[in-house]
Amino acid sequence: MSTPQTYRKLQAIAIGSDFRNVTKVTEHSFDELIKSLGPKNILVKNIHLGINASDVNYTNAKYTPGIVPPFDVGFEGIGSVVAVGSEVTNQKVGNFVVYTLFGSFSEYVQVPAETAIPVPAPNPEFVALQTAGITSSLALTFSGRMTTNETVLVTAAAGGAGQIAVQLAKLAGNHVIGTCSSDEKVAMLKGMGCDRVINYKKEDFAQVLKKEYPRGMDIVIECVGGEFFQTCLNNLAVCGRLVVLGSVSSYTGEGGLAGDNVNTLQLLAGSKTVCGFYLPAYFPHVPAHMMNMYKLMAEGTLKVHVEDKGYVGLEQIADAVEYLHSGKSMGKIVVTLPEDNKSKI
Ligand SMILES: NC(=O)c1ccc[n+]([C@@H]2O[C@H](COP(=O)([O-])OP(=O)(O)OC[C@H]3O[C@@H](n4cnc5c(N)ncnc54)[C@H](OP(=O)(O)O)[C@@H]3O)[C@@H](O)[C@H]2O)c1
């Protein structure tokens, strides 16, 4: 490869959930990056970066309390391997890899070789299966204890994580309900096999559940929080499992990332469960679930929707994050880095 003198990355320069105002593109020595390449690491030149609802929680230090700016941000990416550490045997220069790593929003990143997954092409669909997709797969299995012939509700169903939860629950033979906020999203979810889509801007979410599903939900994959969480809890079936994936409605509000209260008596009488899910606790199970999703995607059984908004360059990451939090995004949002890695300023 032609060696650049410098490379650029996006860093948090202050703590807060206003992603645009607390982040900045900074320039660094490429020579130092190469010299610091760990023996078990590979150097990846990023092609697509995945945007996640929680990017704003990370800049707001919610996952790493006490972290001091400046620090690197971003959770995942896909790119080509441009250098390998002295002890790396399972990767080679020229491979395309997808990976999860705090600090991915950079033109180049060092990634532990054993965590980078080789992929045949740098397609953004692979990025969509990283944080968001794998979370849905693991949460349904371990926290939702998914079987078959049950009723599964997914909130923010047309989002990055939701689209995968809906389809995996359907593929397992369940009746699947999804919530979303527009007719376009309704059409997308119906196309993905969702049995009942509730556009909560047009229909009363709580009333629909009460009227059409009096027995309640067996599994809920809950992404929104606040009123959504309470409605889901109020409509949990006997032995139902409500899995808290996140509370996206709170992330950009004052204070950010807020939880919800549970009255334990609401659980006791119905043998109900409310549990949290956080991906890092399940890392050992990632490879098997990832391989399953790759297989389903290759067969065409699992559709992965990546919304093409044409975001290019590190400077447009803030636009992409704000778009995700506008409530309009459908499926996964990615930002593409230009081939010459000179993002526009
Ligand atoms: N625990 C973990 O390890 C883990 C890992 C990954 C993701 N997650 C969580 O999974 C959820 C989805 O994440 P994602 O990255 O895939 O994002 P996403 O679902 O693509 O987020 C965007 C969607 O969230 C909904 N939304 C946004 N603001 C909202 C609001 N104020 N009220 C109601 N809905 C709102 C909107 O869809 P509607 O049309 O439905 O309103 C929007 O399109 C998040 O809660 C995230 O934190 C958790």
Ligand as a Chemical Component Dictionary entry (heavy atoms), coordinates in Angstrom:
data_LIG
# 
_chem_comp.id                   LIG 
_chem_comp.type                 NON-POLYMER 
_chem_comp.pdbx_formal_charge   0 
_chem_comp.three_letter_code    LIG 
# 
loop_
_chem_comp_atom.comp_id 
_chem_comp_atom.atom_id 
_chem_comp_atom.alt_atom_id 
_chem_comp_atom.type_symbol 
_chem_comp_atom.charge 
_chem_comp_atom.model_Cartn_x 
_chem_comp_atom.model_Cartn_y 
_chem_comp_atom.model_Cartn_z 
_chem_comp_atom.pdbx_ordinal 
LIG N1  N1  N 0  -27.796 -4.045 25.193 1  
LIG C1  C1  C 0  -26.983 -4.188 24.185 2  
LIG O1  O1  O 0  -25.954 -4.871 24.267 3  
LIG C2  C2  C 0  -27.354 -3.510 22.895 4  
LIG C3  C3  C 0  -26.583 -3.655 21.731 5  
LIG C4  C4  C 0  -27.023 -3.030 20.565 6  
LIG C5  C5  C 0  -28.187 -2.268 20.584 7  
LIG N2  N2  N 1  -28.881 -2.146 21.754 8  
LIG C6  C6  C 0  -30.119 -1.356 21.826 9  
LIG O2  O2  O 0  -31.004 -1.762 20.826 10 
LIG C7  C7  C 0  -31.817 -0.651 20.482 11 
LIG C8  C8  C 0  -31.754 -0.437 18.981 12 
LIG O3  O3  O 0  -30.454 0.019  18.652 13 
LIG P1  P1  P 0  -30.061 0.344  17.147 14 
LIG O4  O4  O 0  -28.670 0.825  17.171 15 
LIG O5  O5  O -1 -30.445 -0.789 16.276 16 
LIG O6  O6  O 0  -30.967 1.605  16.841 17 
LIG P2  P2  P 0  -32.260 1.709  15.952 18 
LIG O7  O7  O 0  -33.318 0.758  16.397 19 
LIG O8  O8  O 0  -31.897 1.684  14.530 20 
LIG O9  O9  O 0  -32.718 3.142  16.450 21 
LIG C9  C9  C 0  -33.470 3.970  15.735 22 
LIG C10 C10 C 0  -34.987 3.732  15.974 23 
LIG O10 O10 O 0  -35.345 3.847  17.342 24 
LIG C11 C11 C 0  -36.640 4.377  17.411 25 
LIG N3  N3  N 0  -36.587 5.592  18.236 26 
LIG C12 C12 C 0  -35.675 6.532  18.266 27 
LIG N4  N4  N 0  -35.986 7.519  19.149 28 
LIG C13 C13 C 0  -37.118 7.151  19.666 29 
LIG C14 C14 C 0  -37.977 7.746  20.589 30 
LIG N5  N5  N 0  -37.672 8.911  21.194 31 
LIG N6  N6  N 0  -39.098 7.118  20.888 32 
LIG C15 C15 C 0  -39.381 5.954  20.291 33 
LIG N7  N7  N 0  -38.584 5.319  19.421 34 
LIG C16 C16 C 0  -37.496 5.956  19.087 35 
LIG C17 C17 C 0  -37.066 4.803  16.019 36 
LIG O11 O11 O 0  -37.896 3.845  15.411 37 
LIG P3  P3  P 0  -39.500 3.879  15.527 38 
LIG O12 O12 O 0  -39.999 4.045  14.128 39 
LIG O13 O13 O 0  -39.841 2.542  16.087 40 
LIG O14 O14 O 0  -39.888 5.018  16.423 41 
LIG C18 C18 C 0  -35.744 4.834  15.295 42 
LIG O15 O15 O 0  -35.846 4.632  13.903 43 
LIG C19 C19 C 0  -31.329 0.534  21.300 44 
LIG O16 O16 O 0  -32.099 0.667  22.462 45 
LIG C20 C20 C 0  -29.925 0.136  21.640 46 
LIG O17 O17 O 0  -29.412 0.778  22.750 47 
LIG C21 C21 C 0  -28.487 -2.747 22.886 48 
# 
loop_
_chem_comp_bond.comp_id 
_chem_comp_bond.atom_id_1 
_chem_comp_bond.atom_id_2 
_chem_comp_bond.value_order 
_chem_comp_bond.pdbx_ordinal 
LIG N1  C1  SING 1  
LIG C1  O1  DOUB 2  
LIG C1  C2  SING 3  
LIG C2  C3  SING 4  
LIG C2  C21 DOUB 5  
LIG C3  C4  DOUB 6  
LIG C4  C5  SING 7  
LIG C5  N2  DOUB 8  
LIG N2  C6  SING 9  
LIG N2  C21 SING 10 
LIG C6  O2  SING 11 
LIG C6  C20 SING 12 
LIG O2  C7  SING 13 
LIG C7  C8  SING 14 
LIG C7  C19 SING 15 
LIG C8  O3  SING 16 
LIG O3  P1  SING 17 
LIG P1  O4  DOUB 18 
LIG P1  O5  SING 19 
LIG P1  O6  SING 20 
LIG O6  P2  SING 21 
LIG P2  O7  DOUB 22 
LIG P2  O8  SING 23 
LIG P2  O9  SING 24 
LIG O9  C9  SING 25 
LIG C9  C10 SING 26 
LIG C10 O10 SING 27 
LIG C10 C18 SING 28 
LIG O10 C11 SING 29 
LIG C11 N3  SING 30 
LIG C11 C17 SING 31 
LIG N3  C12 SING 32 
LIG N3  C16 SING 33 
LIG C12 N4  DOUB 34 
LIG N4  C13 SING 35 
LIG C13 C14 SING 36 
LIG C13 C16 DOUB 37 
LIG C14 N5  SING 38 
LIG C14 N6  DOUB 39 
LIG N6  C15 SING 40 
LIG C15 N7  DOUB 41 
LIG N7  C16 SING 42 
LIG C17 O11 SING 43 
LIG C17 C18 SING 44 
LIG O11 P3  SING 45 
LIG P3  O12 DOUB 46 
LIG P3  O13 SING 47 
LIG P3  O14 SING 48 
LIG C18 O15 SING 49 
LIG C19 O16 SING 50 
LIG C19 C20 SING 51 
LIG C20 O17 SING 52 
# 
